[in-house]
Amino acid sequence: MKLRVAGSALLFLALLGSSPAQQGAATGEPIVFSTAPLPKAFLRRPYHFKLEAQGGITPLNWEVTAGTPPTGIELAPDGTLSGTPTEADNFRFVVTVTDSGKPAAQKKKEFIMDSVAPLVVEWSRKPKVTGHRLEAAIRVSNQTGDDFDFTVIALAVNEYGRATAVGYQHFTLNKDTDELEIPFSENLPRGAYDLHVDAVGEVAATNSIFRARLAPTEKLQVIQGP
């Protein structure tokens, strides 16, 4: 009986002598990022994506500790990337996740986010007039993961406001299409013309519409009649 009392007393004294740090210590499993590569962000389109990690003691706190996401995109403490990007480029940034352990555990990872224009329209052959014929070509890119119901129309508008269609196409522009060339040409009466090329890509499933426009800064002069 005396031995049992003495043993209990020793255990009690040992507990009293332990430090607060030892009593409050709490650590979890190592933190492991489980997030796949980030999806593309599209210019002027809302973006929302949740970063994920396993392990550690919740709640986890997320922050950007190096580099920056696209302008307009922010990382919330719960790991949510959201906002509306305002510039196109390739962005690299480091995210640090910290758990609620004592002591706290941390894990860092670099992420890459592409911010792109969903629909890109550029000149592949700039407009020129030969005699009374206007000729040009554009290249179009669908940088999304959806097919577009695509329409492009080119109008030449003279100094009196009369518009002449010099190019028209309507077709399915497949997802991830890169730099598809579309030429157009037309004979025009004498005059000075402003050229406008308008492209529209529609995705019915998501009720999304993407637009792009090209317009030369200088008027096109037709000095010979047809």
ZISULRA-V648577 format. One record per pair of residues at least 12 apart in sequence whose ideal C-beta (glycine too) atoms are under 10 Angstrom apart, sorted by sequence separation. I is the first residue (numbers start at 1). J is the second residue. If there is no record, write none. Layout:
i->I j->J
i->I j->J
This chain:
i->50 j->62
i->63 j->75
i->69 j->81
i->71 j->83
i->72 j->84
i->73 j->85
i->95 j->107
i->96 j->108
i->97 j->109
i->124 j->136
i->125 j->137
i->126 j->138
i->140 j->152
i->153 j->165
i->154 j->166
i->155 j->167
i->199 j->211
i->200 j->212
i->36 j->49
i->38 j->51
i->62 j->75
i->63 j->76
i->70 j->83
i->71 j->84
i->72 j->85
i->73 j->86
i->95 j->108
i->96 j->109
i->123 j->136
i->124 j->137
i->125 j->138
i->153 j->166
i->154 j->167
i->155 j->168
i->169 j->182
i->184 j->197
i->198 j->211
i->199 j->212
i->200 j->213
i->35 j->49
i->62 j->76
i->63 j->77
i->69 j->83
i->70 j->84
i->71 j->85
i->72 j->86
i->81 j->95
i->94 j->108
i->95 j->109
i->123 j->137
i->124 j->138
i->125 j->139
i->138 j->152
i->153 j->167
i->154 j->168
i->169 j->183
i->198 j->212
i->199 j->213
i->35 j->50
i->62 j->77
i->70 j->85
i->71 j->86
i->72 j->87
i->94 j->109
i->95 j->110
i->123 j->138
i->124 j->139
i->152 j->167
i->153 j->168
i->154 j->169
i->167 j->182
i->169 j->184
i->182 j->197
i->197 j->212
i->198 j->213
i->199 j->214
i->35 j->51
i->36 j->52
i->61 j->77
i->62 j->78
i->63 j->79
i->69 j->85
i->70 j->86
i->71 j->87
i->79 j->95
i->93 j->109
i->94 j->110
i->95 j->111
i->122 j->138
i->123 j->139
i->124 j->140
i->138 j->154
i->152 j->168
i->153 j->169
i->167 j->183
i->168 j->184
i->197 j->213
i->198 j->214
i->34 j->51
i->35 j->52
i->60 j->77
i->61 j->78
i->62 j->79
i->64 j->81
i->70 j->87
i->93 j->110
i->94 j->111
i->121 j->138
i->122 j->139
i->151 j->168
i->152 j->169
i->153 j->170
i->167 j->184
i->182 j->199
i->196 j->213
i->197 j->214
i->198 j->215
i->33 j->51
i->34 j->52
i->35 j->53
i->59 j->77
i->60 j->78
i->61 j->79
i->62 j->80
i->70 j->88
i->71 j->89
i->73 j->91
i->75 j->93
i->79 j->97
i->92 j->110
i->93 j->111
i->121 j->139
i->122 j->140
i->136 j->154
i->151 j->169
i->152 j->170
i->166 j->184
i->167 j->185
i->196 j->214
i->197 j->215
i->33 j->52
i->34 j->53
i->59 j->78
i->60 j->79
i->62 j->81
i->70 j->89
i->92 j->111
i->93 j->112
i->120 j->139
i->121 j->140
i->122 j->141
i->150 j->169
i->151 j->170
i->152 j->171
i->165 j->184
i->166 j->185
i->167 j->186
i->195 j->214
i->196 j->215
i->197 j->216
i->32 j->52
i->33 j->53
i->34 j->54
i->70 j->90
i->71 j->91
i->73 j->93
i->75 j->95
i->91 j->111
i->92 j->112
i->93 j->113
i->120 j->140
i->121 j->141
i->134 j->154
i->150 j->170
i->151 j->171
i->166 j->186
i->195 j->215
i->196 j->216
i->32 j->53
i->33 j->54
i->34 j->55
i->70 j->91
i->77 j->98
i->91 j->112
i->92 j->113
i->119 j->140
i->120 j->141
i->149 j->170
i->150 j->171
i->152 j->173
i->165 j->186
i->166 j->187
i->194 j->215
i->195 j->216
i->31 j->53
i->32 j->54
i->33 j->55
i->47 j->69
i->69 j->91
i->90 j->112
i->91 j->113
i->119 j->141
i->120 j->142
i->134 j->156
i->149 j->171
i->150 j->172
i->151 j->173
i->164 j->186
i->166 j->188
i->194 j->216
i->31 j->54
i->32 j->55
i->47 j->70
i->68 j->91
i->69 j->92
i->70 j->93
i->90 j->113
i->91 j->114
i->118 j->141
i->119 j->142
i->120 j->143
i->148 j->171
i->149 j->172
i->150 j->173
i->164 j->187
i->193 j->216
i->194 j->217
i->195 j->218
i->30 j->54
i->31 j->55
i->32 j->56
i->49 j->73
i->51 j->75
i->67 j->91
i->68 j->92
i->69 j->93
i->89 j->113
i->90 j->114
i->91 j->115
i->117 j->141
i->118 j->142
i->119 j->143
i->148 j->172
i->149 j->173
i->150 j->174
i->164 j->188
i->194 j->218
i->195 j->219
i->29 j->54
i->30 j->55
i->31 j->56
i->47 j->72
i->48 j->73
i->51 j->76
i->67 j->92
i->68 j->93
i->89 j->114
i->90 j->115
i->116 j->141
i->118 j->143
i->119 j->144
i->147 j->172
i->148 j->173
i->164 j->189
i->194 j->219
i->195 j->220
i->28 j->54
i->29 j->55
i->30 j->56
i->31 j->57
i->46 j->72
i->47 j->73
i->50 j->76
i->53 j->79
i->66 j->92
i->67 j->93
i->69 j->95
i->88 j->114
i->89 j->115
i->90 j->116
i->117 j->143
i->118 j->144
i->147 j->173
i->148 j->174
i->173 j->199
i->192 j->218
i->193 j->219
i->194 j->220
i->28 j->55
i->29 j->56
i->43 j->70
i->51 j->78
i->52 j->79
i->66 j->93
i->67 j->94
i->88 j->115
i->89 j->116
i->116 j->143
i->117 j->144
i->118 j->145
i->127 j->154
i->129 j->156
i->146 j->173
i->147 j->174
i->148 j->175
i->150 j->177
i->162 j->189
i->164 j->191
i->166 j->193
i->192 j->219
i->193 j->220
i->28 j->56
i->29 j->57
i->41 j->69
i->44 j->72
i->50 j->78
i->51 j->79
i->65 j->93
i->66 j->94
i->67 j->95
i->85 j->113
i->87 j->115
i->88 j->116
i->116 j->144
i->118 j->146
i->146 j->174
i->147 j->175
i->154 j->182
i->167 j->195
i->173 j->201
i->175 j->203
i->191 j->219
i->192 j->220
i->193 j->221
i->27 j->56
i->28 j->57
i->31 j->60
i->41 j->70
i->43 j->72
i->50 j->79
i->51 j->80
i->64 j->93
i->65 j->94
i->66 j->95
i->85 j->114
i->86 j->115
i->88 j->117
i->114 j->143
i->119 j->148
i->127 j->156
i->138 j->167
i->140 j->169
i->144 j->173
i->146 j->175
i->147 j->176
i->148 j->177
i->162 j->191
i->164 j->193
i->166 j->195
i->172 j->201
i->191 j->220
i->192 j->221
i->193 j->222
i->27 j->57
i->28 j->58
i->49 j->79
i->50 j->80
i->51 j->81
i->64 j->94
i->65 j->95
i->66 j->96
i->81 j->111
i->85 j->115
i->118 j->148
i->134 j->164
i->136 j->166
i->137 j->167
i->142 j->172
i->145 j->175
i->146 j->176
i->147 j->177
i->150 j->180
i->152 j->182
i->154 j->184
i->156 j->186
i->158 j->188
i->163 j->193
i->166 j->196
i->167 j->197
i->169 j->199
i->170 j->200
i->191 j->221
i->192 j->222
i->26 j->57
i->38 j->69
i->41 j->72
i->49 j->80
i->50 j->81
i->63 j->94
i->64 j->95
i->65 j->96
i->85 j->116
i->119 j->150
i->121 j->152
i->135 j->166
i->136 j->167
i->138 j->169
i->142 j->173
i->144 j->175
i->145 j->176
i->153 j->184
i->154 j->185
i->158 j->189
i->160 j->191
i->162 j->193
i->163 j->194
i->166 j->197
i->190 j->221
i->191 j->222
i->192 j->223
i->41 j->73
i->48 j->80
i->49 j->81
i->50 j->82
i->63 j->95
i->64 j->96
i->81 j->113
i->88 j->120
i->134 j->166
i->141 j->173
i->142 j->174
i->143 j->175
i->144 j->176
i->150 j->182
i->152 j->184
i->154 j->186
i->156 j->188
i->158 j->190
i->159 j->191
i->160 j->192
i->188 j->220
i->190 j->222
i->191 j->223
i->48 j->81
i->49 j->82
i->62 j->95
i->63 j->96
i->65 j->98
i->133 j->166
i->134 j->167
i->140 j->173
i->142 j->175
i->143 j->176
i->144 j->177
i->158 j->191
i->159 j->192
i->161 j->194
i->163 j->196
i->189 j->222
i->190 j->223
i->47 j->81
i->48 j->82
i->62 j->96
i->63 j->97
i->142 j->176
i->143 j->177
i->157 j->191
i->158 j->192
i->159 j->193
i->188 j->222
i->190 j->224
i->191 j->225
i->47 j->82
i->48 j->83
i->61 j->96
i->62 j->97
i->63 j->98
i->141 j->176
i->142 j->177
i->143 j->178
i->156 j->191
i->157 j->192
i->158 j->193
i->159 j->194
i->187 j->222
i->189 j->224
i->190 j->225
i->46 j->82
i->47 j->83
i->61 j->97
i->62 j->98
i->75 j->111
i->141 j->177
i->142 j->178
i->157 j->193
i->158 j->194
i->188 j->224
i->189 j->225
i->190 j->226
i->46 j->83
i->47 j->84
i->60 j->97
i->61 j->98
i->140 j->177
i->141 j->178
i->156 j->193
i->157 j->194
i->187 j->224
i->188 j->225
i->189 j->226
i->46 j->84
i->47 j->85
i->60 j->98
i->61 j->99
i->139 j->177
i->140 j->178
i->141 j->179
i->142 j->180
i->155 j->193
i->156 j->194
i->157 j->195
i->187 j->225
i->188 j->226
i->45 j->84
i->46 j->85
i->59 j->98
i->60 j->99
i->61 j->100
i->127 j->166
i->139 j->178
i->140 j->179
i->141 j->180
i->155 j->194
i->156 j->195
i->157 j->196
i->187 j->226
i->41 j->81
i->44 j->84
i->45 j->85
i->59 j->99
i->60 j->100
i->73 j->113
i->139 j->179
i->140 j->180
i->155 j->195
i->156 j->196
i->186 j->226
i->43 j->84
i->44 j->85
i->56 j->97
i->58 j->99
i->59 j->100
i->65 j->106
i->138 j->179
i->139 j->180
i->140 j->181
i->154 j->195
i->155 j->196
i->39 j->81
i->41 j->83
i->42 j->84
i->43 j->85
i->44 j->86
i->53 j->95
i->55 j->97
i->56 j->98
i->57 j->99
i->58 j->100
i->66 j->108
i->69 j->111
i->73 j->115
i->138 j->180
i->139 j->181
i->140 j->182
i->154 j->196
i->155 j->197
i->38 j->81
i->41 j->84
i->42 j->85
i->43 j->86
i->56 j->99
i->57 j->100
i->58 j->101
i->61 j->104
i->65 j->108
i->67 j->110
i->70 j->113
i->72 j->115
i->138 j->181
i->139 j->182
i->153 j->196
i->154 j->197
i->155 j->198
i->35 j->79
i->41 j->85
i->43 j->87
i->51 j->95
i->53 j->97
i->55 j->99
i->56 j->100
i->57 j->101
i->66 j->110
i->67 j->111
i->69 j->113
i->70 j->114
i->71 j->115
i->137 j->181
i->138 j->182
i->153 j->197
i->154 j->198
i->40 j->85
i->43 j->88
i->52 j->97
i->56 j->101
i->57 j->102
i->60 j->105
i->61 j->106
i->67 j->112
i->68 j->113
i->70 j->115
i->137 j->182
i->138 j->183
i->152 j->197
i->153 j->198
i->154 j->199
i->35 j->81
i->42 j->88
i->51 j->97
i->53 j->99
i->67 j->113
i->69 j->115
i->70 j->116
i->136 j->182
i->137 j->183
i->138 j->184
i->152 j->198
i->153 j->199
i->41 j->88
i->57 j->104
i->60 j->107
i->64 j->111
i->136 j->183
i->137 j->184
i->151 j->198
i->152 j->199
i->153 j->200
i->56 j->104
i->57 j->105
i->135 j->183
i->136 j->184
i->137 j->185
i->151 j->199
i->152 j->200
i->56 j->105
i->135 j->184
i->136 j->185
i->150 j->199
i->151 j->200
i->152 j->201
i->41 j->91
i->55 j->105
i->56 j->106
i->134 j->184
i->135 j->185
i->136 j->186
i->150 j->200
i->151 j->201
i->56 j->107
i->134 j->185
i->135 j->186
i->148 j->199
i->149 j->200
i->150 j->201
i->151 j->202
i->55 j->107
i->133 j->185
i->134 j->186
i->148 j->200
i->149 j->201
i->150 j->202
i->38 j->91
i->133 j->186
i->134 j->187
i->148 j->201
i->149 j->202
i->53 j->107
i->119 j->173
i->132 j->186
i->133 j->187
i->134 j->188
i->147 j->201
i->148 j->202
i->149 j->203
i->88 j->143
i->124 j->179
i->130 j->185
i->132 j->187
i->133 j->188
i->146 j->201
i->147 j->202
i->148 j->203
i->149 j->204
i->53 j->109
i->124 j->180
i->125 j->181
i->131 j->187
i->132 j->188
i->146 j->202
i->147 j->203
i->122 j->179
i->124 j->181
i->127 j->184
i->131 j->188
i->132 j->189
i->144 j->201
i->146 j->203
i->147 j->204
i->51 j->109
i->120 j->178
i->124 j->182
i->125 j->183
i->127 j->185
i->132 j->190
i->145 j->203
i->146 j->204
i->147 j->205
i->120 j->179
i->124 j->183
i->125 j->184
i->129 j->188
i->132 j->191
i->134 j->193
i->136 j->195
i->138 j->197
i->140 j->199
i->142 j->201
i->144 j->203
i->146 j->205
i->35 j->95
i->51 j->111
i->146 j->206
i->148 j->208
i->149 j->209
i->150 j->210
i->152 j->212
i->154 j->214
i->155 j->215
i->159 j->219
i->121 j->182
i->134 j->195
i->136 j->197
i->138 j->199
i->140 j->201
i->142 j->203
i->148 j->209
i->158 j->219
i->33 j->95
i->144 j->206
i->146 j->208
i->148 j->210
i->152 j->214
i->157 j->219
i->158 j->220
i->33 j->97
i->49 j->113
i->129 j->193
i->144 j->208
i->146 j->210
i->156 j->220
i->158 j->222
i->31 j->97
i->47 j->113
i->127 j->193
i->144 j->210
i->156 j->222
i->31 j->98
i->143 j->210
i->31 j->99
i->47 j->115
i->127 j->195
i->142 j->210
i->30 j->99
i->29 j->99
i->31 j->101
i->45 j->115
i->127 j->197
i->28 j->99
i->141 j->212
i->27 j->99
i->28 j->100
i->41 j->113
i->42 j->114
i->43 j->115
i->45 j->117
i->140 j->212
i->26 j->99
i->28 j->101
i->38 j->111
i->40 j->113
i->41 j->114
i->42 j->115
i->43 j->116
i->44 j->117
i->45 j->118
i->26 j->100
i->27 j->101
i->31 j->105
i->33 j->107
i->35 j->109
i->37 j->111
i->38 j->112
i->39 j->113
i->40 j->114
i->41 j->115
i->42 j->116
i->43 j->117
i->44 j->118
i->123 j->197
i->138 j->212
i->26 j->101
i->27 j->102
i->30 j->105
i->31 j->106
i->32 j->107
i->33 j->108
i->37 j->112
i->38 j->113
i->39 j->114
i->40 j->115
i->41 j->116
i->42 j->117
i->43 j->118
i->25 j->101
i->26 j->102
i->27 j->103
i->29 j->105
i->31 j->107
i->33 j->109
i->35 j->111
i->37 j->113
i->38 j->114
i->40 j->116
i->42 j->118
i->43 j->119
i->121 j->197
i->138 j->214
i->25 j->102
i->26 j->103
i->27 j->104
i->28 j->105
i->30 j->107
i->31 j->108
i->32 j->109
i->37 j->114
i->42 j->119
i->121 j->198
i->24 j->102
i->25 j->103
i->27 j->105
i->31 j->109
i->33 j->111
i->40 j->118
i->121 j->199
i->136 j->214
i->120 j->199
i->119 j->199
i->121 j->201
i->136 j->216
i->21 j->102
i->119 j->200
i->21 j->103
i->119 j->201
i->118 j->201
i->136 j->220
i->118 j->203
i->134 j->220
i->127 j->214
i->126 j->214
i->127 j->215
i->128 j->216
i->134 j->222
i->127 j->216
i->133 j->222
i->118 j->208
i->119 j->209
i->120 j->210
i->121 j->211
i->122 j->212
i->126 j->216
i->132 j->222
i->119 j->210
i->121 j->212
i->123 j->214
i->127 j->218
i->129 j->220
i->131 j->222
i->132 j->223
i->133 j->224
i->118 j->210
i->119 j->211
i->120 j->212
i->121 j->213
i->122 j->214
i->128 j->220
i->129 j->221
i->130 j->222
i->131 j->223
i->132 j->224
i->117 j->210
i->118 j->211
i->119 j->212
i->121 j->214
i->123 j->216
i->127 j->220
i->129 j->222
i->131 j->224
i->132 j->225
i->133 j->226
i->118 j->212
i->129 j->223
i->130 j->224
i->131 j->225
i->132 j->226
i->117 j->212
i->129 j->224
i->131 j->226
i->45 j->144
i->43 j->143
i->42 j->143
i->42 j->144
i->40 j->143
i->40 j->144
i->40 j->145
i->39 j->145
i->45 j->208
i->45 j->210
i->42 j->208
i->44 j->210
i->43 j->210
i->42 j->210
